[in-house]
């Protein structure tokens, strides 16, 4: 423990000495028992790309640099994580990353946890840090009494340089004019189902009247329980999520036999009421953890976004749902619309609704920008469009004109 705190104490002593020198003889030094990371800027990053000579066929490795400050780092003070808002291009060297600056509340002391032990060391701007896997930054209060851990992850766009394109697959007269339905990925296929059906890779649940029913083939259904629910929302690794008739999010860990109210960090009146969509994905920085994102409209026609980081078996039993209010200074909010689809695809969240514009969120629901990469094909016909992603990393579209489209990388 002495080795662990020795560099912290040295830095704290230096800070106190500097404070004293900058003040007058009568100045007092104040230390604080709370802190947080408020900003972080990366230094220059190296990038290595390969080219092949058309004359000799020999490979050449070209080294270039990226300006780290051009990549904004998002600090999630609810989930205690830090990540790059825009993905780094392929070939970026994440094994040798420098930090040019870190800002904290109350002169906190920022350290990095070892990859092989629980020891920490103070971060220096001259350090070359390995971010090939997520790292833990621990920021101590200036009195060294408390600390807060952040999981810091840097992500590369492995698909950069690839082209995404849509191809029309079919026009189905029997699938024209549908309403109140959506596409779901199910057992290596994509199917159009009722809004009160949710699936994962191997099973499905539906709300049939007041009964919760279970199926392994979307054909034969077995009653699993009865509940007063308004809409099924989605499935995580360990549970089934729904909105009950009282307007609360509820969860079942026993296939719908019983339901418990989920904890919220804000009033339930801020939850969505109509046009709800939820998507779930594996949250890589933490083991056995799902990231759940819920979007919809409230009764006053406001878009509401909620999320939950659910660590199964964790000490907080999954934690609370966190409301993500709209920042008045945020120019990239998701517009109000109906018939919403929400899909996690290639490390971003895609949203598609009644205005038939695909919006992309790289920061898990905070900002939404129109996506040129995944924009709907120009010849698409139909008023309502539903979107889903399958296990082969393809996007599917189905319109109420019966058109079926598939999008994939080339």
Secondary structure as UniProt FT lines:
FT   HELIX           2..22
FT   TURN            25..26
FT   STRAND          37..42
FT   STRAND          45..52
FT   TURN            54..56
FT   STRAND          59..66
FT   HELIX           68..70
FT   STRAND          73..76
FT   TURN            77..80
FT   STRAND          81..84
FT   STRAND          88..89
FT   TURN            90..91
FT   STRAND          99..104
FT   HELIX           105..107
FT   STRAND          109..113
FT   STRAND          120..122
FT   TURN            125..126
FT   STRAND          135..140
FT   TURN            142..143
FT   STRAND          147..153
FT   STRAND          156..157
FT   TURN            158..161
FT   STRAND          164..176
FT   STRAND          181..186
FT   TURN            187..188
FT   STRAND          189..194
FT   TURN            195..196
FT   STRAND          197..199
FT   STRAND          204..208
FT   TURN            209..210
FT   STRAND          211..215
FT   STRAND          222..226
FT   STRAND          229..235
FT   STRAND          240..244
FT   TURN            245..246
FT   STRAND          249..252
FT   TURN            255..256
FT   STRAND          260..261
FT   HELIX           268..270
FT   STRAND          274..282
FT   TURN            284..285
FT   TURN            287..288
FT   STRAND          289..297
FT   TURN            299..300
FT   STRAND          303..311
FT   TURN            312..313
FT   TURN            315..318
FT   STRAND          321..323
FT   TURN            328..329
FT   STRAND          341..345
FT   TURN            346..347
FT   STRAND          348..352
FT   TURN            354..355
FT   STRAND          358..361
FT   STRAND          369..370
FT   TURN            378..379
FT   STRAND          385..389
FT   TURN            391..392
FT   STRAND          395..399
FT   STRAND          401..409
//
